[in-house]
């Protein structure tokens, strides 16, 4: 009878494909969060301040007055962007450490990704609220004009602005 290695003695797969897939997933989450944060923040001589909120085609359809009103509404929410940015950096460092470890701790990676997703969803929900509140503040004619611009923005991205 031939000696076959026992299942426990077999060399475990290193999970390189899984690690790559997870790293890509986390990178995409961080990229989206970075885009949102980058759209919200810009360095200035007096520190960080809101530059312009970006909601894709919606931003294209909002007038400059609407976008300014949304910035004001965002600022009134007292969102601490510095804490968000610091948290993103901390999570990024934790992610790098997890990926560089000899053995991937899938539990820690999953927990980190869930925390990132939760914060991203919080920012998305805030954006949704700001958009809905702004639309609700429009008159019927302003909403029709907005709908026309939104339709153009969906058909021809980056052309819907007034």
C-alpha positions as CSV (number, residue, x, y, z in Angstrom):
1,X,0.0,0.0,0.0
2,X,1.3,3.4,-0.9
3,X,1.9,6.0,1.8
4,X,-0.4,8.9,1.2
5,X,0.1,12.1,3.2
6,X,-2.5,12.6,5.8
7,X,-5.0,15.5,5.1
8,X,-3.5,17.4,8.0
9,X,0.0,17.0,6.6
10,X,-1.0,18.3,3.2
11,X,0.3,21.8,2.6
12,X,-2.5,24.3,3.1
13,X,-3.3,26.6,0.2
14,X,-1.9,30.1,0.9
15,X,-5.2,31.8,-0.1
16,X,-3.4,34.3,-2.3
17,X,-6.4,34.6,-4.6
18,X,-8.7,35.3,-1.6
19,X,-6.2,37.8,-0.2
20,X,-6.1,39.6,-3.6
21,X,-9.9,39.6,-3.9
22,X,-10.3,41.0,-0.3
23,X,-7.6,43.6,-0.9
24,X,-9.3,44.7,-4.1
25,X,-12.7,44.9,-2.3
26,X,-11.2,46.9,0.6
27,X,-9.3,49.2,-1.9
28,X,-12.6,49.9,-3.7
29,X,-14.3,50.7,-0.4
30,X,-11.5,53.0,0.5
31,X,-11.5,54.6,-3.0
32,X,-15.2,55.4,-2.7
33,X,-14.7,56.8,0.8
34,X,-11.8,58.8,-0.5
35,X,-13.8,60.2,-3.4
36,X,-16.5,61.3,-1.0
37,X,-14.1,62.8,1.5
38,X,-12.1,64.4,-1.3
39,X,-15.2,66.0,-2.7
40,X,-16.0,67.3,0.7
41,X,-12.7,68.6,1.8
42,X,-9.9,70.8,0.6
43,X,-6.9,72.3,2.3
44,X,-7.0,76.0,2.8
45,X,-5.1,78.7,4.7
46,X,-7.5,78.3,7.6
47,X,-7.6,74.6,7.7
48,X,-10.1,72.2,6.1
49,X,-13.4,73.4,4.7
50,X,-16.2,72.1,2.6
51,X,-15.4,72.5,-1.2
52,X,-18.4,71.0,-3.0
53,X,-20.6,68.0,-2.3
54,X,-20.7,65.6,-5.2
55,X,-23.8,63.4,-5.9
56,X,-23.1,62.4,-9.4
57,X,-25.9,63.3,-11.8
58,X,-27.8,65.0,-9.0
59,X,-24.9,67.5,-8.6
60,X,-24.9,68.2,-12.3
61,X,-28.7,69.0,-12.1
62,X,-28.6,71.2,-9.0
63,X,-28.1,74.9,-9.6
64,X,-25.2,76.7,-8.0
65,X,-27.7,78.1,-5.5
66,X,-28.9,74.6,-4.7
67,X,-25.3,73.3,-4.2
68,X,-24.5,76.3,-1.9
69,X,-27.6,75.6,0.1
70,X,-26.6,71.9,0.4
71,X,-23.1,72.9,1.6
72,X,-24.7,75.1,4.2
73,X,-27.0,72.2,5.3
74,X,-24.1,69.9,5.5
75,X,-22.1,72.4,7.7
76,X,-25.1,72.8,10.0
77,X,-25.0,69.0,10.7
78,X,-21.7,69.5,12.5
79,X,-20.1,66.5,10.8
80,X,-16.5,66.2,12.1
81,X,-14.6,65.5,8.9
82,X,-11.3,65.5,10.7
83,X,-12.4,62.6,12.8
84,X,-13.6,60.8,9.7
85,X,-10.3,61.4,7.9
86,X,-8.3,60.2,11.0
87,X,-10.4,57.1,11.2
88,X,-9.9,56.3,7.5
89,X,-6.1,56.7,8.0
90,X,-6.2,54.4,11.1
91,X,-8.2,51.8,9.2
92,X,-5.9,52.0,6.3
93,X,-2.9,51.4,8.5
94,X,-4.7,48.4,10.1
95,X,-5.6,47.1,6.7
96,X,-1.9,47.3,5.5
97,X,-0.8,45.5,8.7
98,X,-3.4,42.7,8.1
99,X,-2.4,42.2,4.5
100,X,1.3,42.1,5.4
101,X,0.9,39.5,8.1
102,X,2.2,36.0,7.3
103,X,-1.3,34.6,8.0
104,X,-4.4,36.5,7.1
105,X,-6.7,37.1,10.0
106,X,-10.0,36.9,8.1
107,X,-12.1,37.7,11.2
108,X,-10.2,41.0,11.7
109,X,-10.3,41.8,8.0
110,X,-14.1,41.2,7.9
111,X,-14.6,43.4,11.0
112,X,-12.5,46.2,9.5
113,X,-14.4,46.0,6.2
114,X,-17.8,46.0,8.0
115,X,-16.7,49.1,10.0
116,X,-15.7,50.9,6.8
117,X,-18.9,49.9,5.1
118,X,-20.9,51.3,8.1
119,X,-19.2,54.6,7.9
120,X,-19.6,54.8,4.1
121,X,-23.3,54.0,4.5
122,X,-23.6,56.8,7.1
123,X,-22.1,59.3,4.5
124,X,-24.3,58.0,1.7
125,X,-27.4,58.4,4.0
126,X,-26.4,61.9,4.9
127,X,-26.0,62.7,1.2
128,X,-29.4,61.2,0.4
129,X,-31.0,63.3,3.2
130,X,-29.3,66.5,1.9
131,X,-30.5,65.8,-1.6
132,X,-34.1,64.9,-0.5
133,X,-34.3,68.0,1.7
134,X,-33.1,70.3,-1.1
135,X,-35.6,68.8,-3.6
136,X,-38.4,69.1,-1.0
137,X,-37.6,72.8,-0.6
138,X,-38.1,73.5,-4.3
139,X,-41.2,74.9,-5.8
140,X,-43.1,72.9,-8.4
141,X,-41.5,74.9,-11.2
142,X,-38.0,74.5,-9.7
143,X,-38.6,70.7,-9.4
144,X,-39.6,70.6,-13.1
145,X,-36.5,72.5,-14.1
146,X,-34.4,70.2,-11.9
147,X,-36.0,67.2,-13.5
148,X,-35.1,68.6,-17.0
149,X,-31.5,69.1,-15.9
150,X,-31.3,65.7,-14.2
151,X,-32.6,64.1,-17.4
152,X,-29.9,65.8,-19.4
153,X,-27.3,64.7,-16.8
154,X,-28.3,61.1,-17.0
155,X,-28.2,61.2,-20.8
156,X,-25.0,63.2,-21.1
157,X,-22.9,63.2,-17.9
158,X,-21.2,66.5,-17.1
159,X,-23.5,68.5,-19.3
160,X,-26.4,69.1,-17.0
161,X,-25.1,72.1,-15.1
162,X,-26.6,75.5,-15.6
